[in-house]
Structure formats: C-alpha cells, structure tokens
Amino acid sequence: MLAVDLQVLFGLVLYFGYSPFTQQALTDARAALGVPAVRFWAIEHAGGMMAAVVLVRVGRVMSLNARTIVTARRRRLTCFALATLIMIASVPWPGLPQGRPWFRW
C-alpha cells in the first residue's frame, strides 16, 4: 500500500507540476484531446493508473471485511491482479507511439 501511495503522490506532482502534456490539456482540453500523445498522458494514462489505485484500495478493504482468510486472499488476489493488468496496460511502453525509453542516458 505504501508503494502505491508514494507512486500516486509522485505521479500527481509530475501530472500537475511538470508535465507539458498536462499543461496543454488543462489550457485547452478540446483541442488537446485531438492530439494522441496529449490524450494518452492527460486521459488514458492518468485514468488507468487511478483506476488501478482504486482497485488496490477496494481489494484491501474487501479483504479486511472478509469472514474467512481464504475469502480475504481471493478478494485481494482478484483486485490486485486486475490492478496490475490495468497498470501494465497504462504504461507508455517503448515502441508505442506515445512510448518512452526504459533508460534515458
């Protein structure tokens, strides 16, 4: 949970403070949605990651409210697996049009 929370904190700082794509999207959202790279960073990436964070939180709460340990583990596994798949799908992988390199030298 701590790792996800820290990643959200850093992501929000980058999203609202340093991202030129977000600044462009915030100034003129309708025009920005026509540009695929801006749309990815402003909507798809941020929305996917926030959905994953919500799933992680929901999985934790659902597991805490479970009656048995087996049910708690199953709920946690299901929510965490879905969150992981959403995170993987929302990453700007190298080779995609909006992709980023793994290492910047």
Steps between C-alpha positions, in 0.01 A plus 500: 500500500784737580661445161173571318434809711849639437466433128170690499660790682791520256266454206275786609800727548621417150149521355410842635843653545742397229320338207477713186232263366281566802555873483390495137196288585399725788518818290289369211352157566298469179797574275734287711281191466561511125873443550563129575804552725327764710184289522704201618679689777207717608221242489599140430814470714367699794158335487643151480736556789230655717269206424780264606551690826128483573506124435793456739316693770173314439684168515654590832169607654317198361762267643479666840122448505514134393377233738772244426866520410442312175236752391726788598787361296277434199359853507844653541646287220216585263516875559878517501525293180250725323685808625829359374353430156362854480838642603678294234251615237545867601880506485653689204704205373788558255388445145156650548427837338496669841762264646802600703841331516576281800826681570591858414874561483 
